[in-house]
């Protein structure tokens, strides 16, 4: 899926003019898009120096912070939407960060590579870890700490008393609602805390 198609699909979930916190914002492309196209405001959170610089160059307000240290600097319901786009799989404290997302935002949106996508299943059946557009690294050099599936996140959301507002898969620029656990390379969930 192209970065543009992902941005557009995520942007449709973000209300016009929303105050947004983008966790693991990378170079700030999504937050810049939301500011430009949806009239949003907010901050990105990023650890990598080069990405922080890219945010600044884009005009995105960014805070350099290791997400494994938490979000204690933000009060409850400080943001309308908290984003974790391709972030959750890199965190050591993914469940804690998910709860923190629900605490500091009225809603949260997560997107991550769906390990249950059928090409990944086929690769594992052949005895190999998958290497795809969504999981582009070999098993020994991946920045991902964990892999998860669309179905796994549904269970995790219930366990943490999160109400799923919308959920779908993304594949080749299109939204997948029928059998997304098998048919989509990216899982997307829009949720709110209990």
Buried (B, 14 or more C-beta within 10 A) or exposed (E): BEEEBBBEBBBEBBBEEBBBBBBBBBBBBBBBBBBEEBEBBBBBBBBEEEBBBBBEEBEBEBBEBEBEEEBEEBEEEBBBBBBBBBBBBBBEBBEBBBBBBBBBBBBBBBBBBBBBBBBBBEBEEEEEBBBEEBBEEEEEEBEBEEBBBBBBBBEBBEEBEBEEEEBBBBBEEEBBEEEBBBBBBBBBBBBEBE
